[in-house]
Amino acid sequence: MKILVLNCGSSSVKYKLIDTTTSNTMAEGGVEKIGLEDGFLKYKKPDGSKAQLPLGLTDHQGAVKAILNMLTDPMEGCIKSFEEIDAVGHRVVHGAEKFSKSVLINDEVINQVKDCYDLAPLHNPANITGIEAITALMPDVPQVGVFDTAFHQTMEPKAYMYALPYRFYREDGVRRYGFHGTSHRYVSARAIEFLGLDPENSRIITCHIGNGGSIAAVKNGKSVDTSMGLTPTEGLMMGTRVGDVDPGALTFLMNKHHLTVDQLQTIINKESGVAGVSGLSNDMREIEQAVKDGNERAKLALDMYELRIIKYIGAYAAEMGGVDAIVFTGGVGENQVGVRENVCAPLGFIGVEIDKEINDRTRGTETVISTPASKVKVAVIPTDEELMIARDTEDIVSNLK
């Protein structure tokens, strides 16, 4: 099957066209700055080179149409007509407790996703605009929703509940949901295959570390805990997100500086994390270079960033009664060799021992970076959320025939 995978943000649409028969990506790219005059479509050409096309698009339907036109372009495209696309898989950020697996999109599903708007006000409305755009342009093509939160629906109440008055869970759905679920599902399943683990008796800690980051404890193929919470703000220190913080500190700052809720949201989501502490950047490559240049605040930010990861790995190893494998993925996890080394160094007490030479040369490839003597296998496994979405879409659509 040829599956178009769409990831719609508030002002962008990322896409991949995947042939599930071969798992090959036929085309990929994205539209950015939707609604602005300097918007553009970036894409990979058939020869693998990258190109960019200026576009002044006012809405997501125009962006999706531009993507479809590029896919069928006589010179730059890879298919002759829209009819070659068998189905469309959408990344949907928040499914609350409504969705524990991927589903065929229909009116009822759309209404349930809309019911989650208050939980993901920046993401779910954008996801719906992508679904509506495909419906308008390709009304007969089946669409599937794949939810970031679905994989973590196997957590037990003791892991997902907050110690708030119970009425806030019962009435408002306030609990830990977790995110990056499609990535954690992909790399944990791939780790079982790649490392030769027993799927019915495995304890894996998956570290999806990038500008956004989360860690999951995956026991026997199921998520039992994860670091993100009601929103993607909880957990690890991230590029611009604060991660774990004393809620009392937030109310203190609100009172002292007369901050509105919107102003506080901006601070904890866009002005904090690595960028906020370092005062430099949310790009870990720039932070590592600044550390080499002797910048103390950059060093503090990096030390804090790594310590949070170490703490979660240690906690999840204890929660699962041990760990068989630790997997690094995401932009930082796959490419920043120093972060991996510094995170693994204090974990010798649980049997982690990495091969520094292998780690130093591993970037973006499936590799075991632990030594043969290591009691815990440590691996780098590049994530492929789009392939996971495409496979789910294929499975669901195949059952319609």
C-alpha positions as CSV (number, residue, x, y, z in Angstrom):
1,M,0.0,0.0,0.0
2,K,1.0,3.6,-0.5
3,I,0.2,5.5,2.7
4,L,0.4,9.3,3.1
5,V,1.4,10.1,6.6
6,L,0.5,13.7,7.8
7,N,1.6,15.5,10.9
8,C,-0.3,18.8,11.2
9,G,0.8,21.5,13.5
10,S,-0.7,24.9,14.1
11,S,1.2,26.5,11.2
12,S,2.9,23.5,9.5
13,V,2.2,20.2,7.8
14,K,4.8,17.5,7.7
15,Y,4.4,14.5,5.3
16,K,5.8,11.2,4.2
17,L,4.5,8.9,1.5
18,I,5.5,5.4,2.5
19,D,5.2,2.2,0.5
20,T,4.4,-0.3,3.2
21,T,5.2,-3.3,0.9
22,T,8.9,-2.3,1.1
23,S,8.8,0.1,4.1
24,N,10.5,2.7,1.8
25,T,9.8,6.4,2.0
26,M,8.8,7.5,-1.5
27,A,8.6,11.2,-0.7
28,E,8.9,13.5,2.3
29,G,8.8,17.2,3.3
30,G,6.6,19.8,4.8
31,V,4.8,23.1,4.5
32,E,5.9,25.7,7.0
33,K,4.5,29.2,8.0
34,I,1.0,28.5,6.9
35,G,-0.9,31.8,6.9
36,L,2.2,33.9,6.4
37,E,3.4,35.5,3.2
38,D,6.9,33.9,3.5
39,G,5.4,30.3,3.8
40,F,7.1,27.6,1.9
41,L,7.1,23.9,0.9
42,K,10.4,22.0,1.5
43,Y,10.8,18.5,0.1
44,K,13.2,15.8,-1.0
45,K,13.6,15.4,-4.7
46,P,13.6,12.0,-6.3
47,D,17.4,12.1,-6.5
48,G,17.6,12.7,-2.7
49,S,18.5,16.3,-2.8
50,K,16.5,18.9,-0.9
51,A,14.5,21.8,-2.4
52,Q,12.3,24.6,-1.3
53,L,9.3,26.2,-3.0
54,P,7.9,29.6,-1.9
55,L,4.2,29.5,-1.1
56,G,1.7,32.0,0.3
57,L,-0.9,29.6,1.8
58,T,-3.7,30.8,4.0
59,D,-4.9,27.5,5.5
60,H,-4.2,23.8,6.0
61,Q,-6.3,22.7,3.1
62,G,-4.1,24.8,0.8
63,A,-1.1,23.2,2.4
64,V,-2.3,19.7,1.9
65,K,-3.3,20.5,-1.7
66,A,0.2,21.8,-2.3
67,I,1.7,18.6,-0.9
68,L,-0.6,16.5,-3.2
69,N,0.4,18.6,-6.2
70,M,4.1,18.1,-5.4
71,L,3.6,14.3,-5.1
72,T,2.0,14.2,-8.5
73,D,4.3,16.8,-10.2
74,P,5.6,15.4,-13.5
75,M,9.2,16.4,-12.7
76,E,9.5,16.3,-8.9
77,G,6.7,13.9,-8.0
78,C,6.7,10.1,-7.4
79,I,3.1,9.2,-8.3
80,K,0.9,10.0,-11.3
81,S,-2.3,10.8,-9.5
82,F,-4.0,11.1,-6.1
83,E,-5.7,7.7,-6.8
84,E,-2.4,5.9,-6.1
85,I,-2.7,6.9,-2.4
86,D,-4.5,4.0,-0.7
87,A,-5.0,5.7,2.7
88,V,-3.9,8.6,4.9
89,G,-2.6,8.2,8.4
90,H,-2.7,11.2,10.8
91,R,-0.7,11.8,13.9
92,V,-3.1,12.9,16.5
93,V,-1.5,14.2,19.7
94,H,-4.1,13.7,22.4
95,G,-6.7,10.9,22.7
96,A,-7.2,11.1,26.5
97,E,-8.8,7.9,27.8
98,K,-11.0,7.7,24.7
99,F,-8.4,5.9,22.5
100,S,-6.0,3.1,23.4
101,K,-5.2,2.2,19.8
102,S,-5.3,3.6,16.3
103,V,-8.7,3.9,14.7
104,L,-10.5,4.5,11.4
105,I,-11.5,8.1,11.3
106,N,-15.3,8.8,11.1
107,D,-17.6,11.5,12.4
108,E,-17.7,9.9,15.9
109,V,-13.9,9.8,16.1
110,I,-13.7,13.4,15.0
111,N,-16.1,14.5,17.7
112,Q,-14.2,12.6,20.3
113,V,-10.9,14.2,19.2
114,K,-12.6,17.6,19.4
115,D,-13.7,16.7,23.0
116,C,-9.9,16.6,23.8
117,Y,-9.3,20.2,22.6
118,D,-9.0,21.5,26.1
119,L,-6.3,19.0,26.9
120,A,-4.2,19.8,23.8
121,P,-5.4,23.3,22.6
122,L,-2.4,23.8,20.3
123,H,-2.3,20.4,18.7
124,N,-5.6,18.6,18.4
125,P,-7.4,21.5,16.5
126,A,-4.5,21.4,14.0
127,N,-4.8,17.6,13.7
128,I,-8.5,18.0,12.8
129,T,-7.7,20.6,10.2
130,G,-5.5,18.1,8.4
131,I,-8.3,15.5,8.6
132,E,-10.8,17.9,7.2
133,A,-8.4,19.0,4.4
134,I,-8.0,15.4,3.2
135,T,-11.8,14.9,3.4
136,A,-12.4,17.9,1.2
137,L,-9.7,17.0,-1.3
138,M,-9.9,13.1,-1.3
139,P,-13.3,12.2,0.1
140,D,-13.2,8.6,-0.8
141,V,-9.7,7.8,0.7
142,P,-9.9,6.1,4.2
143,Q,-8.1,8.0,7.0
144,V,-6.7,6.6,10.3
145,G,-5.9,8.4,13.5
146,V,-2.7,7.3,15.4
147,F,-2.6,8.9,18.9
148,D,0.5,10.0,20.8
149,T,-1.1,9.0,24.1
150,A,-2.5,5.6,23.1
151,F,0.6,3.5,23.9
152,H,0.6,4.7,27.5
153,Q,-3.0,3.7,28.2
154,T,-1.7,0.5,29.7
155,M,-0.4,2.4,32.7
156,E,-2.0,1.5,36.0
157,P,-3.8,4.1,38.1
158,K,-0.9,4.2,40.6
159,A,1.3,5.4,37.8
160,Y,-1.0,7.8,36.0
161,M,-2.9,9.5,38.9
162,Y,-1.9,12.8,40.4
163,A,-2.2,13.3,44.2
164,L,-4.9,16.0,43.6
165,P,-8.5,15.8,44.9
166,Y,-10.0,12.9,43.0
167,R,-12.8,15.0,41.6
168,F,-10.4,16.6,39.2
169,Y,-9.7,13.3,37.6
170,R,-13.4,12.2,37.7
171,E,-14.7,15.5,36.3
172,D,-11.9,17.0,34.3
173,G,-9.7,14.0,33.3
174,V,-6.6,15.4,35.0
175,R,-4.0,12.6,35.1
176,R,-0.8,11.6,33.4
177,Y,-1.3,10.6,29.8
178,G,2.2,10.7,28.4
179,F,3.3,11.5,24.8
180,H,5.7,10.3,22.1
181,G,3.8,7.0,22.4
182,T,4.2,6.1,18.8
183,S,8.0,6.5,19.1
184,H,8.2,4.6,22.4
185,R,6.1,1.8,20.9
186,Y,8.3,1.6,17.7
187,V,11.7,1.6,19.4
188,S,10.7,-0.8,22.2
189,A,9.3,-3.3,19.7
190,R,12.3,-2.9,17.5
191,A,14.6,-3.3,20.5
192,I,13.1,-6.7,21.3
193,E,13.9,-7.8,17.7
194,F,17.3,-6.1,17.4
195,L,18.6,-7.2,20.8
196,G,17.0,-10.7,20.8
197,L,14.9,-10.1,24.0
198,D,12.0,-12.2,25.1
199,P,8.8,-10.1,24.3
200,E,7.0,-11.8,27.2
201,N,9.7,-11.2,29.7
202,S,11.5,-7.9,29.0
203,R,12.1,-4.6,30.8
204,I,13.1,-1.8,28.5
205,I,13.6,1.9,29.2
206,T,13.2,4.0,26.1
207,C,14.7,7.5,26.0
208,H,13.1,9.7,23.3
209,I,15.4,12.7,23.7
210,G,15.3,15.7,21.4
211,N,14.1,19.3,21.7
212,G,11.1,17.6,23.4
213,G,11.9,14.6,25.4
214,S,10.3,11.8,27.4
215,I,11.3,8.4,28.9
216,A,9.1,5.4,29.2
217,A,9.2,2.2,31.2
218,V,8.1,-0.7,28.9
219,K,7.5,-4.0,30.6
220,N,6.7,-7.1,28.4
221,G,5.8,-4.8,25.5
222,K,3.5,-2.5,27.5
223,S,4.1,1.0,28.9
224,V,3.9,1.0,32.6
225,D,5.2,4.5,33.3
226,T,6.3,7.6,31.4
227,S,7.7,11.0,32.2
228,M,5.3,13.4,30.4
229,G,2.0,14.0,32.1
230,L,-1.3,15.7,31.4
231,T,0.7,17.9,28.9
232,P,4.1,17.5,27.3
233,T,5.5,20.0,29.9
234,E,6.1,17.5,32.7
235,G,9.2,15.3,33.1
236,L,12.6,15.8,31.5
237,M,14.2,19.2,31.1
238,M,13.7,20.0,27.4
239,G,14.8,22.5,24.8
240,T,12.4,25.2,25.9
241,R,10.1,23.3,28.3
242,V,10.6,23.4,32.0
243,G,9.9,19.8,32.8
244,D,9.5,18.8,36.5
245,V,9.1,21.9,38.7
246,D,7.6,22.7,42.1
247,P,4.1,23.9,41.4
248,G,4.6,26.2,44.3
249,A,7.3,28.0,42.4
250,L,4.9,28.7,39.6
251,T,2.2,30.1,41.9
252,F,5.0,32.2,43.6
253,L,6.1,33.7,40.3
254,M,2.5,34.3,39.2
255,N,1.8,36.3,42.4
256,K,5.1,38.1,42.5
257,H,5.1,39.2,38.9
258,H,1.3,39.4,38.3
259,L,1.5,36.8,35.5
260,T,-1.5,35.8,33.6
261,V,-2.1,32.1,32.8
262,D,-1.1,32.7,29.2
263,Q,2.1,34.4,30.2
264,L,3.0,31.5,32.6
265,Q,2.3,29.0,29.8
266,T,4.7,30.9,27.5
267,I,7.4,30.8,30.2
268,I,7.1,27.1,31.0
269,N,6.7,26.0,27.3
270,K,8.8,28.4,25.3
271,E,11.3,30.3,27.5
272,S,12.5,27.6,29.9
273,G,14.5,24.4,29.7
274,V,18.0,24.4,28.1
275,A,17.4,27.7,26.4
276,G,16.1,29.3,29.6
277,V,19.0,28.2,31.8
278,S,21.8,28.7,29.3
279,G,20.5,31.9,27.9
280,L,21.9,30.8,24.6
281,S,20.0,28.2,22.6
282,N,17.7,25.1,22.7
283,D,20.1,23.3,20.3
284,M,22.2,20.8,22.2
285,R,25.0,21.0,19.5
286,E,25.3,24.7,20.3
287,I,25.2,24.0,24.0
288,E,28.0,21.4,23.8
289,Q,30.2,23.8,21.8
290,A,29.6,26.5,24.4
291,V,30.6,24.1,27.1
292,K,33.9,23.4,25.3
293,D,34.4,27.2,25.1
294,G,34.1,27.5,28.8
295,N,30.5,28.9,29.2
296,E,29.4,28.1,32.7
297,R,25.7,28.5,32.2
298,A,25.8,26.2,29.2
299,K,27.6,23.7,31.4
300,L,24.9,24.1,34.1
301,A,22.2,23.5,31.5
302,L,23.9,20.4,30.1
303,D,24.5,19.0,33.6
304,M,20.9,19.5,34.6
305,Y,19.6,18.1,31.3
306,E,21.6,14.9,31.7
307,L,20.9,14.5,35.4
308,R,17.1,14.5,34.8
309,I,17.6,11.6,32.3
310,I,19.7,9.7,34.8
311,K,17.1,10.1,37.5
312,Y,14.3,8.8,35.4
313,I,16.3,5.8,34.2
314,G,17.1,4.9,37.8
315,A,13.5,5.3,38.9
316,Y,12.1,3.2,36.1
317,A,14.7,0.5,36.7
318,A,13.6,0.3,40.3
319,E,9.9,0.4,39.3
320,M,10.3,-2.6,37.0
321,G,12.6,-4.5,39.3
322,G,15.5,-4.2,37.0
323,V,16.2,-3.4,33.3
324,D,17.3,-5.5,30.4
325,A,17.8,-2.7,27.9
326,I,18.1,1.1,27.6
327,V,17.4,2.6,24.2
328,F,18.3,6.0,23.0
329,T,16.3,7.7,20.2
330,G,15.3,11.1,19.0
331,G,17.5,13.9,17.7
332,V,19.7,14.1,20.8
333,G,19.5,10.4,21.7
334,E,20.6,9.3,18.3
335,N,23.3,11.8,17.7
336,Q,24.8,13.4,20.8
337,V,27.5,10.9,21.9
338,G,28.5,13.0,24.9
339,V,25.0,13.0,26.4
340,R,24.8,9.2,26.0
341,E,28.2,8.7,27.6
342,N,27.4,11.1,30.5
343,V,24.0,9.5,31.1
344,C,25.4,6.0,31.2
345,A,28.5,6.7,33.3
346,P,26.7,6.8,36.7
347,L,24.6,3.7,35.9
348,G,27.4,1.2,36.5
349,F,25.7,0.2,39.7
350,I,22.9,-1.5,37.7
351,G,25.4,-3.1,35.3
352,V,25.5,-0.5,32.5
353,E,28.9,-0.4,30.7
354,I,29.2,1.2,27.3
355,D,31.9,0.8,24.7
356,K,33.2,4.4,24.4
357,E,34.8,3.8,21.0
358,I,31.5,2.4,19.5
359,N,29.5,5.1,21.2
360,D,31.8,7.9,19.8
361,R,31.2,6.8,16.2
362,T,27.5,6.0,16.5
363,R,25.2,8.6,15.0
364,G,21.7,7.9,13.7
365,T,22.2,4.1,13.1
366,E,21.0,1.0,14.9
367,T,23.9,0.1,17.1
368,V,24.6,-1.7,20.4
369,I,26.8,0.7,22.3
370,S,27.2,-1.4,25.4
371,T,30.1,-3.8,26.0
372,P,29.6,-7.6,25.8
373,A,30.2,-7.6,29.6
374,S,27.4,-5.1,30.3
375,K,24.6,-6.6,32.3
376,V,22.2,-4.1,30.7
377,K,22.2,-3.8,26.9
378,V,22.3,-0.2,25.7
379,A,21.4,0.6,22.1
380,V,20.8,3.5,19.7
381,I,17.6,2.9,17.6
382,P,16.5,5.7,15.3
383,T,12.8,6.2,15.7
384,D,10.4,6.0,12.8
385,E,7.0,7.3,13.9
386,E,5.8,7.7,10.4
387,L,6.5,4.1,9.5
388,M,4.6,3.1,12.7
389,I,1.7,5.3,11.6
390,A,1.8,3.8,8.1
391,R,1.7,0.3,9.4
392,D,-1.2,1.0,11.7
393,T,-3.0,2.6,8.8
394,E,-2.4,-0.4,6.6
395,D,-3.6,-2.9,9.2
396,I,-6.9,-1.0,9.7
397,V,-7.6,-0.3,6.1
398,S,-6.8,-3.9,5.0
399,N,-9.5,-5.1,7.3
400,L,-12.0,-2.9,5.5
401,K,-11.7,-5.0,2.3
